[in-house]
Amino acid sequence: MEITTKIHQIPNATAQRLPIYYRSLKKLNETGVERIKSKELSQLTQIPSATIRRDFSHFGELGRSGYGYEVVYVTEVFRELLNVNNIINVVLIGVGNLGTAILTNNFKKEKNITIKCAFDIQSPYLGKEISGVPIFPMEQMKELVKKEQIHTAICAVPSEVSQEVIDDLIDAGITSILNFAPGRIKVPDTIQMKYIDFSSEIFTMVYQNEALYPGNPPGKND
């Protein structure tokens, strides 16, 4: 069966769950599991089975009722959708505490994603490497990004300079940005911007926990 749906044609929430499905299915495939039902996949991913079935329905008939999903086939479908066969080079802006932590990890579990280089204005690591990633002064960013043809960036700079930095990234040819600074940034419609706001994530978790366990969270002493 040929899958004609593209990742930009599906709901954003579904697109955000695809990597979770892919990693779980890939592990199942590597352990020899041939078939799985949505209820079983739900236990692995912590995503409701109804949500899984709805997400999968965007890509046609991936499985059959009562039979489940062929692990190899669905894994390959998501592999193609996520374009994981290609190496994705990423640039990091900001080598403070957060940036250093990101570099130390450097997506070691994701073989097709690598931080090619990082930039800062006054980091003590300028001219050095962190986990094999070279650290350059900010004034070299545009030249190196264009030279390496990098189109994806992680922005880990303070809020007060994030707009200026992101403007420079866009001028350098960056089209996808993961931004850790709170507050919305003005970007053209052609730029894909993803925000990681730790405070918002914590508030969301607390709200969801209260909804699930109103007044009586697990482990609370009576």
ZAMARGU-4260 file (C-alpha; in steps of 0.2 Angstrom, whole numbers, plus 5000, padded with zeros to 4 digits):
<rodrens>
0) 5000/5000/5000 | 5007/5017/4995 | 5006/5031/5009 | 5002/5047/5000 | 4999/5057/5016
5) 5013/5069/5021 | 5018/5074/5038 | 5013/5092/5036 | 4995/5087/5031 | 4991/5079/5047
10) 4986/5088/5064 | 5000/5095/5074 | 4996/5084/5089 | 4997/5068/5078 | 5014/5074/5071
15) 5021/5076/5088 | 5017/5058/5093 | 5024/5050/5077 | 5042/5049/5084 | 5035/5041/5100
20) 5026/5028/5089 | 5041/5025/5078 | 5053/5022/5093 | 5041/5010/5101 | 5038/5001/5085
25) 5056/5000/5080 | 5060/4992/5097 | 5046/4979/5094 | 5053/4976/5077 | 5071/4973/5084
30) 5064/4961/5097 | 5055/4950/5084 | 5037/4956/5087 | 5027/4954/5071 | 5010/4961/5076
35) 5003/4972/5089 | 4986/4979/5094 | 4982/4997/5098 | 4979/4992/5116 | 4996/4984/5118
40) 5004/4999/5109 | 4995/5010/5121 | 5004/5002/5136 | 5021/5004/5128 | 5018/5023/5123
45) 5006/5028/5137 | 4995/5035/5123 | 4977/5030/5124 | 4972/5017/5111 | 4958/5027/5104
50) 4971/5041/5101 | 4982/5029/5092 | 4969/5022/5081 | 4964/5040/5076 | 4981/5045/5073
55) 4985/5029/5062 | 4969/5032/5052 | 4977/5048/5044 | 4988/5036/5034 | 4975/5024/5027
60) 4972/5006/5032 | 4988/5002/5042 | 4979/4988/5052 | 4964/4978/5053 | 4951/4977/5067
65) 4954/4962/5078 | 4970/4958/5070 | 4981/4974/5074 | 4996/4981/5065 | 5010/4973/5056
70) 5025/4980/5065 | 5037/4979/5051 | 5025/4988/5039 | 5020/5002/5051 | 5038/5005/5056
75) 5043/5008/5038 | 5028/5019/5035 | 5033/5030/5050 | 5052/5029/5045 | 5047/5037/5028
80) 5036/5050/5035 | 5049/5056/5048 | 5063/5055/5035 | 5074/5046/5047 | 5085/5038/5034
85) 5093/5055/5031 | 5106/5063/5043 | 5099/5079/5051 | 5112/5092/5055 | 5107/5104/5069
90) 5115/5120/5075 | 5114/5126/5093 | 5114/5144/5099 | 5119/5147/5117 | 5131/5137/5127
95) 5126/5141/5145 | 5120/5128/5157 | 5106/5123/5146 | 5116/5123/5130 | 5130/5113/5138
100) 5118/5100/5144 | 5110/5098/5127 | 5128/5096/5120 | 5133/5083/5133 | 5118/5073/5127
105) 5119/5078/5109 | 5105/5066/5104 | 5115/5050/5107 | 5100/5039/5105 | 5095/5047/5089
110) 5108/5041/5076 | 5101/5052/5062 | 5101/5069/5072 | 5118/5077/5076 | 5123/5094/5082
115) 5135/5100/5070 | 5142/5116/5079 | 5137/5128/5092 | 5139/5147/5095 | 5139/5159/5109
120) 5145/5177/5112 | 5156/5174/5128 | 5156/5156/5133 | 5172/5150/5141 | 5171/5135/5128
125) 5174/5146/5113 | 5187/5138/5102 | 5185/5122/5111 | 5173/5107/5110 | 5160/5099/5121
130) 5156/5081/5117 | 5165/5083/5100 | 5155/5098/5095 | 5165/5113/5091 | 5160/5130/5099
135) 5162/5146/5088 | 5159/5164/5092 | 5142/5171/5086 | 5149/5182/5073 | 5154/5166/5063
140) 5136/5159/5063 | 5129/5165/5047 | 5145/5160/5037 | 5146/5142/5044 | 5127/5139/5044
145) 5126/5143/5025 | 5142/5133/5022 | 5136/5118/5030 | 5118/5120/5023 | 5110/5118/5040
150) 5092/5122/5041 | 5087/5117/5059 | 5092/5126/5075 | 5091/5125/5094 | 5090/5141/5102
155) 5095/5141/5121 | 5098/5160/5124 | 5090/5172/5137 | 5073/5179/5132 | 5079/5197/5130
160) 5090/5192/5115 | 5080/5178/5108 | 5071/5188/5095 | 5088/5196/5088 | 5096/5179/5088
165) 5081/5170/5079 | 5081/5185/5066 | 5100/5181/5063 | 5096/5162/5061 | 5082/5166/5048
170) 5094/5177/5039 | 5107/5163/5038 | 5094/5151/5030 | 5087/5142/5046 | 5069/5136/5043
175) 5065/5126/5058 | 5069/5132/5076 | 5067/5124/5093 | 5066/5138/5105 | 5069/5136/5124
180) 5066/5155/5129 | 5049/5159/5136 | 5038/5171/5126 | 5033/5171/5108 | 5044/5177/5094
185) 5039/5185/5078 | 5044/5174/5063 | 5038/5173/5045 | 5024/5161/5041 | 5037/5150/5032
190) 5047/5147/5048 | 5043/5132/5059 | 5045/5137/5077 | 5043/5125/5092 | 5043/5131/5109
195) 5049/5122/5125 | 5043/5131/5140 | 5047/5121/5156 | 5035/5132/5167 | 5021/5129/5155
200) 5025/5110/5154 | 5025/5109/5173 | 5008/5118/5175 | 5001/5107/5162 | 5006/5091/5171
205) 5000/5098/5188 | 4983/5102/5180 | 4982/5085/5172 | 4986/5076/5188 | 4973/5086/5197
210) 4960/5081/5184 | 4965/5062/5186 | 4967/5062/5205 | 4956/5077/5212 | 4961/5080/5229
215) 4969/5063/5231 | 4985/5060/5221 | 4994/5043/5222 | 5005/5041/5237 | 4996/5055/5247
220) 4994/5050/5265 | 4977/5050/5272
</rodrens>
